[in-house]
Amino acid sequence: MGFTVSTLSTVDELRRLEPEWRELLGRMGADLPFLWPEWTITWWELFRQERAFIRDSLCVKVVRRDSGELVCVVPLMLTQRPGVGPARVSTLGFLGADRYVTEQRAPIVDPSCGAEVARALARHLASNAEWDWIAWEGLDREGELAKTLAGVMNLRWEDSQAGNIVHLPASWEEYRRGFREHLKKSVRHGYNSLKREGLSFQFEVAATPEQITPALEIFFQLHRLLEMADPETRFDRFADPIARRFLIEVCSRLAKRNITRVLTFRIQGVPVASRVAFQLPGCLYLYHSGADPAWRKYAPATTIVAEAVKYAIGAGLPRLHLSMGTDPSKSRWDPVMPIFHRAVCVRPQLSSRLALGVYSWVRDTAPLAQVRGVLGRRFS
């Protein structure tokens, strides 16, 4: 059976694809909210660039079997720098190429036909001369898609990022018994410190659009407090008005599909910790957090995760994703850590290779203000 590749270039086309897109996500058991069509479309509507120095256009690749069944969506955009003129550099990259808002990007592929999809994509992309390089993201180097792409497109592997997936047992007590000693002490301290001082706590889960709007306002306030308390190591990821507007809009859209959750931990009625989460089929994904440092001695950041685990178990979810990265706040829960790899395929022309070298230097070494001026809001 053969495979055909087509390109979607309008938001209307993406919206018409949504039902099949979600069905494909279900077949692959996706644990990342960033792959959902609501996330991708909202991102495009708010973060796309269309100005003199940088211009984006939708270039989403769709792969189907000859029977018409959807087997792959690669949410790409073509970015041209400068936006006008003959001396333009054109790159294909994933939608969601922001700084810190979209935590991971990846192709959406039916796992039963990764190699065939890779060969079809490679043939299609090779026949199109509009790009200088392609930045692939979210690849599993041991998977058939990545191994085949590497063989036919001469990929250059770059950095990688780890996920953090906790496989949940049937009860909290069963899960707690498996804690290492330092985590057991931390969780116990969070609950016992409140009990010793006669303080009550509440764990709230906002799920409806009406509940989520005020819960997000609390999240933004607590997220900002973390930066104010430690500006050298933390920063407000939603200080940018567009990033803030994006989170509000995407949470609203996903709430209509009963996916968004905003978790709030209160002590004596005062909100002291918050976490945005997404309840996907089979997984609760914990996104960015916020906490009031004034209540640090009660370890609310640890307790809200413990309460999230209890909530996920109670909802019958088999997995909890602690978000991307390798910091101790995640590794202490002993997650399984799938690795998502990034790779670049550059055309053999000298001009394309020189352009990639200049772009990489600006992205990696130039001051942040200069990067913003040259690359816009995107750094990948």
C-alpha angles and dihedrals in degrees: 000000000000133000130222128203125209134176125232114205105172136062090233090061090051092051092051088052095052099098093051090041092056092046089053090050088055092052092052093045093234115202097184122089089201090075095059116107092237090060094046097046094045090049092052093049093052108028104037115119124222112166140108098280100038132024129180130200129183114256105166113171118218123190123197136176115244085258089064097251113146111238105162142024119186106187099212134159130196112232121194124196116222097025094222138027136055099281097068129149112214123200134179114219139155124275108249095052093149129127111269100329099089102045098194138008125198145158115268105228137167101243092220095070109028096134095048091048091050092053092048092050093047092052092047095048093045090056091057117074098187097101133068095197141355122221107209117197139184095030124160103217091207094050124098093243094056096040092051094044090050090053098048103031102040094236121202108215116223131168129339139207132210129228123209115221122176116198106217126220124215096272142026091238092056091049093046092053089064095056120121113242098259093052091045089055093047094051092044091050092053094056098034096049089059093044093050092056095042094246121151125215135201129202113204129190116200110201110152123075089247092054096042098059096063092036090057090053089057089047092053091050094049093043089054092049091061091059093046091053095047111015094165096063104020134051138181106260090193099049087104105086091221092054090049092048090048094055092048092049098044092046089052093050094046090046088063086062091046093248105113120087127176112196119205126187116200132188114202087346094305116122107236104160136025138182131186110220139177122216103211126177103286098359144063109214115204110211128182121337142208133199139175108242090208088075096043095119088069092055096229093167090061095041094051089056090049089051090048089054090051090049093050092049090048090051090054095245115156096207142039120198113206092198129255128313142057104257120136093250087071104031092055088072090060098236128180105252115212112192122229113201132204123212137174130216113196127187114249094242113114092230091058093048093048091048091052091050093053092045092050092050093052092047096048106033112020121096115271094248090054091047091053090052096049103033101028116217093332129087106177 
